[in-house]
């Protein structure tokens, strides 16, 4: 960007990049760009393993069945347990 020019918004930048990419026929270059974009897009995605998914589903079932404890009650139980040690 030239000195004095206004900052471009994300939408403007995407449009410019899209325009330029539509004129590029270099397969290796496009694959490299694809890899970069996929890596950036997946940064915010957390993948759960089967054990974690099972634990989450079990917790949801417990919640659905009313098998919960308040934070205050839990803290009381922890304090009691700590005093008994």
C-alpha positions as CSV (number, residue, x, y, z in Angstrom):
1,X,0.0,0.0,0.0
2,X,1.2,3.5,-0.8
3,X,1.8,6.1,1.9
4,X,-1.4,8.0,2.6
5,X,-3.8,5.4,1.2
6,X,-6.6,4.1,3.4
7,X,-6.4,0.7,5.0
8,X,-8.3,-2.0,3.1
9,X,-11.0,-4.0,4.8
10,X,-11.0,-7.7,4.9
11,X,-13.7,-7.9,2.3
12,X,-11.7,-5.6,0.0
13,X,-8.6,-7.7,0.4
14,X,-10.5,-11.0,-0.3
15,X,-12.0,-9.5,-3.4
16,X,-8.6,-8.4,-4.7
17,X,-7.0,-11.8,-3.9
18,X,-9.9,-13.5,-5.6
19,X,-9.5,-11.4,-8.7
20,X,-5.8,-12.1,-9.0
21,X,-6.3,-15.9,-8.3
22,X,-8.9,-16.1,-11.1
23,X,-6.1,-15.2,-13.6
24,X,-3.5,-17.7,-12.3
25,X,-3.1,-21.1,-14.1
26,X,0.0,-22.3,-12.3
27,X,-1.3,-25.5,-10.6
28,X,1.7,-25.8,-8.2
29,X,1.2,-22.2,-7.0
30,X,-2.5,-22.6,-6.6
31,X,-1.9,-25.8,-4.6
32,X,0.5,-23.9,-2.3
33,X,-2.1,-21.2,-1.8
34,X,-4.7,-23.8,-1.1
35,X,-2.5,-25.4,1.6
36,X,-1.8,-22.1,3.2
37,X,-5.5,-21.2,3.3
38,X,-6.6,-24.6,4.6
39,X,-4.0,-24.4,7.4
40,X,-5.1,-20.9,8.4
41,X,-8.8,-21.9,8.3
42,X,-8.3,-24.9,10.5
43,X,-6.4,-23.0,13.2
44,X,-9.5,-22.2,15.1
45,X,-11.0,-25.7,14.9
46,X,-10.3,-28.1,17.8
47,X,-10.6,-31.7,16.9
48,X,-11.9,-34.1,19.6
49,X,-10.8,-37.7,19.8
50,X,-13.2,-40.5,20.5
51,X,-12.6,-40.6,24.2
52,X,-13.3,-36.8,24.5
53,X,-16.5,-37.1,22.4
54,X,-17.6,-40.0,24.7
55,X,-17.0,-38.0,27.8
56,X,-18.9,-35.0,26.4
57,X,-21.9,-37.2,25.5
58,X,-21.8,-38.8,28.9
59,X,-21.8,-35.4,30.6
60,X,-24.8,-34.3,28.4
61,X,-26.7,-37.4,29.4
62,X,-26.0,-36.7,33.1
63,X,-27.2,-33.1,32.6
64,X,-30.3,-34.3,30.8
65,X,-31.1,-36.7,33.7
66,X,-30.6,-34.1,36.4
67,X,-27.4,-35.6,37.7
68,X,-25.8,-32.3,38.5
69,X,-24.3,-30.5,41.5
70,X,-24.1,-26.8,42.2
71,X,-20.7,-25.2,42.3
72,X,-21.3,-24.3,46.0
73,X,-22.2,-27.9,46.9
74,X,-19.2,-29.1,45.0
75,X,-16.9,-26.7,46.8
76,X,-18.3,-27.8,50.2
77,X,-17.6,-31.4,49.2
78,X,-14.0,-30.6,48.2
79,X,-13.4,-28.6,51.4
80,X,-14.8,-31.5,53.5
81,X,-12.6,-33.9,51.6
82,X,-9.5,-31.7,52.1
83,X,-10.2,-31.4,55.9
84,X,-10.5,-35.2,56.2
85,X,-7.0,-35.8,54.8
